[in-house]
């Protein structure tokens, strides 16, 4: 009997031990995962609030500054274009350089693609991130361009009597052509393609009863728009006294339309809906955006500061407001930060209003482009430098 009791006790002890061990095998990984998650969160918060006081130059490329040149961020590097051609630099290297004579170039950049054309010509040059080039021939003179992440190109064309919006695939085949006239439809002044190239937004300068006004029109080239006249799935004409020079897909289903004294946010999955709209008492001076945020800078009537900055999320919620007394030449988002610069000075604010960097560079700033909150590309008079804030 004693022997049986001992065996029972041993079995119970063993079962208890096994149960504890099984629980430990579950609990220990959970504790480790939780500790890693907390550590990662603390690191991210710390990085978001980090204040930078200096910078280091990581890469430098010498450039010829004798020709007037424009710059755009592209694929984490910088695109340089002028009347003589286009080049792309990244990681301290020249990725490609193409010689093209374009006295008045028009350009759009999206995803892996660059669409570029000489204004009033009929030739569109489509480049990918490796520099491979495809030439697309439009049917009329080119006024404006938009390119999607997939390399689909939309062009505003003019034949002298009417305007057209035509869309081409990346091989140059024409997918869509639509004609507009000023007295009826209006003159298209801005177009934008969705990421998947199935939707297009256009801002028109229209004439109604002798008065000019803007309207925003949406097209859908998927099966949703098949039964709609000219593929038009929605139009908005509330811009009675406002010209809308900016219409832009900031992501696949969100469009912003910005006038000189108001702006709108539209959602368009299949057909457009007005998500948010606001009118302003003061003139809009600058508009900038990312896939998540819209920044608008206004003139100020207050003598103590010259500008007011407002940052909205894609639903129209204000996430940051800042009075500015800084005559910036350029302004960008860097994640959840705003970066401003003039010819020598740079300031970065977080959306919480914290000043994360405030400093001078030792050379003239032609262009300053944030790649992240601590990595920048600085174009000076004769160099392109990749910088890291510290």
C-alpha positions as CSV (number, residue, x, y, z in Angstrom):
1,X,0.0,0.0,0.0
2,X,2.8,2.3,0.9
3,X,4.5,1.5,-2.4
4,X,1.3,2.4,-4.3
5,X,1.0,5.7,-2.5
6,X,4.6,6.5,-3.3
7,X,3.9,5.8,-7.0
8,X,0.8,7.9,-6.9
9,X,2.7,10.8,-5.3
10,X,5.5,10.5,-7.8
11,X,3.0,10.5,-10.7
12,X,1.2,13.5,-9.3
13,X,4.5,15.3,-8.8
14,X,5.6,14.4,-12.3
15,X,2.2,15.6,-13.8
16,X,2.5,18.9,-11.9
17,X,6.1,19.3,-13.1
18,X,5.0,18.6,-16.7
19,X,2.1,21.0,-16.5
20,X,4.4,23.7,-15.2
21,X,6.9,23.0,-17.9
22,X,4.3,23.1,-20.6
23,X,3.0,26.4,-19.3
24,X,6.6,27.8,-19.2
25,X,7.1,26.7,-22.8
26,X,4.2,28.9,-23.7
27,X,4.8,31.8,-21.2
28,X,8.5,32.2,-21.8
29,X,8.2,32.9,-25.5
30,X,5.2,35.2,-24.8
31,X,7.3,37.2,-22.3
32,X,10.2,37.4,-24.7
33,X,7.9,38.6,-27.5
34,X,6.3,41.2,-25.2
35,X,9.7,42.4,-24.0
36,X,10.8,42.7,-27.7
37,X,7.7,44.6,-28.5
38,X,8.1,47.0,-25.6
39,X,11.8,47.5,-26.5
40,X,10.9,48.2,-30.1
41,X,8.2,50.7,-29.1
42,X,10.6,52.5,-26.8
43,X,13.2,52.6,-29.5
44,X,10.7,54.0,-32.1
45,X,9.4,56.6,-29.7
46,X,12.9,57.6,-28.8
47,X,13.8,57.9,-32.5
48,X,10.7,60.0,-33.2
49,X,11.7,62.4,-30.5
50,X,15.4,62.5,-31.1
51,X,16.9,65.9,-31.5
52,X,19.7,66.2,-34.1
53,X,22.5,68.7,-33.6
54,X,24.9,67.9,-36.5
55,X,25.3,66.0,-39.7
56,X,27.8,63.7,-41.5
57,X,28.4,63.5,-45.3
58,X,28.1,59.9,-46.4
59,X,28.4,60.3,-50.2
60,X,29.4,63.1,-52.6
61,X,29.1,63.4,-56.4
62,X,30.5,66.4,-58.4
63,X,28.1,67.9,-60.8
64,X,28.2,70.6,-63.5
65,X,26.2,73.6,-62.3
66,X,26.5,75.7,-65.5
67,X,23.0,74.7,-66.7
68,X,19.8,75.7,-65.0
69,X,18.6,72.4,-63.4
70,X,15.5,71.1,-61.5
71,X,15.4,68.3,-59.0
72,X,12.9,65.7,-57.8
73,X,13.1,62.9,-55.2
74,X,13.0,59.5,-56.9
75,X,13.4,56.0,-55.5
76,X,15.3,57.2,-52.5
77,X,17.7,59.2,-54.7
78,X,17.5,62.4,-56.7
79,X,16.5,63.0,-60.2
80,X,18.2,65.9,-62.0
81,X,16.8,67.3,-65.2
82,X,17.4,70.3,-67.5
83,X,17.0,71.5,-71.1
84,X,19.8,69.1,-72.0
85,X,18.7,65.9,-70.4
86,X,17.9,63.8,-67.3
87,X,20.1,61.9,-64.8
88,X,19.5,59.9,-61.6
89,X,21.8,59.6,-58.6
90,X,21.6,57.3,-55.6
91,X,24.0,55.9,-53.1
92,X,26.8,58.1,-54.3
93,X,26.5,56.8,-57.8
94,X,25.1,58.0,-61.1
95,X,22.5,55.4,-62.0
96,X,21.7,56.8,-65.5
97,X,22.3,59.8,-67.6
98,X,20.3,60.6,-70.8
99,X,20.9,63.5,-73.1
100,X,17.6,64.9,-74.4
101,X,17.1,68.4,-75.9
102,X,14.0,69.9,-74.2
103,X,13.8,73.7,-73.9
104,X,10.6,73.6,-71.8
105,X,10.3,70.1,-70.3
106,X,7.2,68.8,-68.5
107,X,7.7,65.9,-66.1
108,X,5.9,63.6,-63.7
109,X,7.4,61.0,-61.4
110,X,5.6,58.1,-59.7
111,X,6.8,54.7,-58.3
112,X,9.4,53.3,-60.7
113,X,8.6,55.6,-63.6
114,X,9.4,59.0,-65.0
115,X,7.4,60.6,-67.8
116,X,9.0,63.6,-69.5
117,X,8.2,65.6,-72.6
118,X,8.9,68.8,-74.4
119,X,6.0,71.1,-74.1
120,X,4.1,71.5,-77.4
121,X,5.8,68.4,-78.9
122,X,4.2,65.1,-79.5
123,X,7.0,62.8,-78.0
124,X,6.8,61.4,-74.5
125,X,9.9,59.8,-73.0
126,X,9.1,57.1,-70.4
127,X,12.0,56.0,-68.1
128,X,12.2,53.3,-65.5
129,X,14.5,53.4,-62.4
130,X,17.3,51.7,-64.4
131,X,17.1,54.3,-67.2
132,X,15.5,52.1,-69.8
133,X,13.7,54.4,-72.2
134,X,10.5,54.0,-74.2
135,X,9.2,56.7,-76.6
136,X,5.5,57.3,-76.9
137,X,4.0,59.4,-79.7
138,X,0.9,61.5,-78.8
139,X,-1.6,62.5,-81.4
140,X,-1.4,66.3,-80.6
141,X,0.8,68.8,-78.8
142,X,1.5,68.0,-75.2
143,X,0.4,70.4,-72.4
144,X,0.7,68.2,-69.3
145,X,1.6,64.7,-68.1
146,X,0.8,62.2,-65.4
147,X,2.3,58.8,-64.8
148,X,1.1,55.9,-62.6
149,X,3.2,53.6,-60.5
150,X,2.7,51.0,-63.2
151,X,4.1,53.2,-66.0
152,X,0.8,54.1,-67.6
153,X,0.9,57.7,-68.9
154,X,-1.9,60.2,-69.2
155,X,-1.3,63.4,-71.3
156,X,-3.2,66.6,-71.7
157,X,-3.1,67.5,-75.4
158,X,-4.0,70.5,-77.5
159,X,-4.7,70.7,-81.2
160,X,-5.5,74.4,-81.3
161,X,-9.3,73.9,-81.4
162,X,-9.9,71.4,-78.6
163,X,-8.1,69.6,-75.8
164,X,-7.7,65.9,-75.2
165,X,-6.8,63.6,-72.4
166,X,-5.1,60.4,-73.8
167,X,-3.8,57.5,-71.8
168,X,-1.0,55.1,-73.0
169,X,0.4,51.9,-71.6
170,X,4.1,51.6,-71.0
171,X,4.6,50.1,-74.4
172,X,3.1,53.2,-76.0
173,X,-0.3,51.7,-77.0
174,X,-3.2,54.2,-76.7
175,X,-5.7,53.0,-74.1
176,X,-8.1,56.0,-73.9
177,X,-8.8,59.2,-75.8
178,X,-11.3,61.9,-74.8
179,X,-12.0,65.3,-76.3
180,X,-13.0,68.5,-74.5
181,X,-13.8,72.0,-75.7
182,X,-13.5,75.2,-73.5
183,X,-17.1,76.4,-74.0
184,X,-18.6,73.1,-73.0
185,X,-16.3,70.9,-70.9
186,X,-13.5,73.3,-70.0
187,X,-9.8,73.3,-70.3
188,X,-7.9,70.6,-68.4
189,X,-5.2,72.2,-66.3
190,X,-4.2,69.3,-64.0
191,X,-4.5,65.5,-64.1
192,X,-3.5,62.7,-61.9
193,X,-3.6,58.9,-62.2
194,X,-4.3,56.4,-59.4
195,X,-1.5,54.0,-58.4
196,X,-3.2,51.1,-60.3
197,X,-4.0,53.4,-63.3
198,X,-7.7,52.6,-63.3
199,X,-8.8,56.0,-62.2
200,X,-8.1,59.5,-63.3
201,X,-8.9,62.9,-61.7
202,X,-8.8,66.1,-63.7
203,X,-9.2,69.8,-62.8
204,X,-10.9,71.8,-65.6
205,X,-11.0,75.6,-66.0
206,X,-14.6,75.9,-67.4
207,X,-16.6,78.7,-68.9
208,X,-20.2,79.0,-67.7
209,X,-22.5,81.9,-68.6
210,X,-19.5,84.0,-69.5
211,X,-17.8,83.3,-66.1
212,X,-14.7,81.1,-65.6
213,X,-14.8,78.5,-62.8
214,X,-13.1,75.3,-61.9
215,X,-14.5,71.8,-61.7
216,X,-13.0,68.5,-60.8
217,X,-14.0,65.4,-62.8
218,X,-13.3,61.7,-62.1
219,X,-12.9,58.9,-64.6
220,X,-12.9,55.2,-64.0
221,X,-11.4,52.9,-66.7
222,X,-12.2,49.6,-64.9
223,X,-15.5,47.7,-65.4
224,X,-17.1,50.2,-63.0
225,X,-17.0,52.9,-65.7
226,X,-17.9,50.8,-68.7
227,X,-21.5,52.0,-68.8
228,X,-20.8,55.6,-67.9
229,X,-20.6,58.3,-70.6
230,X,-16.9,59.0,-71.4
231,X,-16.1,56.9,-68.3
232,X,-17.0,59.8,-66.1
233,X,-18.1,58.5,-62.7
234,X,-18.4,61.9,-60.9
235,X,-17.9,65.6,-61.1
236,X,-17.8,68.5,-58.6
237,X,-18.3,72.2,-59.5
238,X,-18.5,73.9,-56.1
239,X,-15.4,76.0,-57.0
240,X,-17.3,79.0,-58.1
241,X,-14.7,81.7,-57.7
242,X,-11.6,79.5,-57.3
243,X,-9.1,78.1,-59.8
244,X,-7.9,74.6,-58.8
245,X,-4.4,74.2,-60.3
246,X,-3.6,71.1,-58.2
247,X,-5.4,67.8,-58.3
248,X,-3.5,64.7,-57.1
249,X,-3.9,61.1,-56.1
250,X,-1.9,60.9,-52.9
251,X,-2.7,57.2,-52.7
252,X,-4.8,54.8,-54.8
253,X,-8.1,55.9,-53.4
254,X,-7.5,59.5,-52.1
255,X,-7.5,62.6,-54.2
256,X,-6.8,66.2,-53.1
257,X,-7.9,69.3,-55.0
258,X,-6.4,72.6,-54.0
259,X,-7.4,76.1,-55.0
260,X,-6.1,79.5,-54.0
261,X,-8.6,79.7,-51.1
262,X,-10.0,76.2,-50.5
263,X,-9.2,72.6,-50.7
264,X,-11.0,69.3,-50.9
265,X,-10.3,65.6,-50.1
266,X,-12.1,63.0,-52.2
267,X,-12.2,59.2,-51.7
268,X,-12.7,57.1,-54.8
269,X,-12.8,53.4,-54.6
270,X,-15.2,53.1,-57.5
271,X,-17.0,56.4,-57.6
272,X,-15.9,59.6,-55.9
273,X,-17.2,61.0,-52.6
274,X,-16.3,64.3,-51.0
275,X,-14.6,63.3,-47.8
276,X,-13.6,66.8,-46.5
277,X,-13.6,70.4,-47.6
278,X,-12.4,73.7,-46.2
279,X,-12.4,77.3,-47.3
280,X,-9.8,79.8,-46.2
281,X,-9.7,83.5,-45.5
282,X,-6.1,83.8,-46.5
283,X,-4.4,82.9,-49.7
284,X,-2.8,79.4,-50.1
285,X,0.9,79.9,-50.7
286,X,2.3,76.3,-50.8
287,X,0.8,72.8,-50.9
288,X,2.8,69.6,-50.2
289,X,1.8,66.1,-49.5
290,X,2.7,62.5,-48.8
291,X,0.6,59.3,-49.1
292,X,-0.9,60.1,-45.7
293,X,-0.7,63.8,-45.1
294,X,-1.5,67.1,-46.8
295,X,0.4,70.3,-45.8
296,X,-0.9,73.8,-46.6
297,X,0.9,77.1,-45.9
298,X,-1.1,80.3,-45.8
299,X,-0.2,84.0,-45.8
300,X,-0.6,85.5,-42.3
301,X,-2.2,88.8,-41.4
302,X,-0.4,88.8,-38.0
303,X,2.7,91.0,-37.8
304,X,4.5,88.6,-35.5
305,X,4.7,85.8,-38.1
306,X,4.5,85.6,-41.9
307,X,2.9,82.2,-42.5
308,X,0.7,79.6,-41.0
309,X,1.2,75.9,-41.6
310,X,-1.6,73.4,-41.3
311,X,-1.1,69.6,-41.7
312,X,-4.1,67.4,-42.3
313,X,-4.5,63.6,-42.5
314,X,-6.2,62.0,-45.5
315,X,-9.6,62.3,-43.7
316,X,-9.2,66.1,-43.2
317,X,-8.3,65.9,-39.5
318,X,-5.8,68.6,-38.5
319,X,-2.7,66.9,-36.9
320,X,-0.3,69.9,-36.7
321,X,-0.6,73.7,-36.8
322,X,2.5,76.0,-36.7
323,X,3.0,79.8,-37.0
324,X,6.1,80.4,-39.1
325,X,8.4,83.3,-39.3
326,X,10.8,81.8,-41.7
327,X,11.1,82.6,-45.4
328,X,11.5,79.1,-46.6
329,X,12.4,78.2,-50.2
330,X,11.2,74.6,-49.9
331,X,9.1,72.4,-47.6
332,X,8.6,68.7,-47.3
333,X,7.3,65.9,-45.2
334,X,9.8,63.4,-43.6
335,X,7.5,60.8,-42.1
336,X,5.6,62.6,-39.3
337,X,7.8,65.6,-39.5
338,X,7.9,68.8,-41.5
339,X,11.2,70.0,-43.0
340,X,11.8,73.6,-44.1
341,X,14.8,75.2,-45.7
342,X,16.2,78.4,-47.3
343,X,19.5,78.8,-49.0
344,X,21.6,77.9,-45.9
345,X,19.3,77.0,-43.0
346,X,17.1,74.0,-42.2
347,X,14.5,73.4,-39.5
348,X,12.6,70.2,-38.8
349,X,9.4,70.0,-36.6
350,X,7.6,66.9,-35.4
351,X,3.8,66.9,-35.6
352,X,3.9,67.4,-31.9
353,X,5.6,70.8,-32.5
354,X,9.0,69.6,-31.2
355,X,12.0,71.2,-33.0
356,X,14.1,68.2,-34.0
357,X,16.8,70.0,-36.0
358,X,17.7,73.6,-36.5
359,X,21.0,74.3,-38.2
360,X,23.0,75.7,-41.0
361,X,24.8,73.9,-43.8
362,X,28.3,74.9,-44.9
363,X,27.3,75.5,-48.5
364,X,24.5,77.0,-50.6
365,X,21.3,74.9,-50.6
366,X,20.0,74.5,-54.2
367,X,17.7,71.6,-53.2
368,X,17.3,69.7,-49.9
369,X,15.2,66.5,-50.0
370,X,14.5,64.3,-47.0
371,X,14.6,60.6,-47.6
372,X,13.7,59.9,-43.9
373,X,13.8,62.0,-40.8
374,X,17.6,61.6,-40.5
375,X,18.7,61.0,-44.1
376,X,18.8,63.9,-46.6
377,X,20.1,64.7,-50.1
378,X,21.7,68.1,-50.4
379,X,22.3,69.7,-53.8
380,X,24.7,72.6,-53.7
381,X,26.2,74.6,-56.5
382,X,28.5,71.8,-57.7
383,X,27.8,68.7,-55.6
384,X,25.1,66.2,-54.6
385,X,25.7,65.0,-51.1
386,X,23.9,62.3,-49.0
387,X,23.7,63.4,-45.4
388,X,22.9,61.7,-42.1
389,X,21.7,63.8,-39.2
390,X,23.2,63.0,-35.8
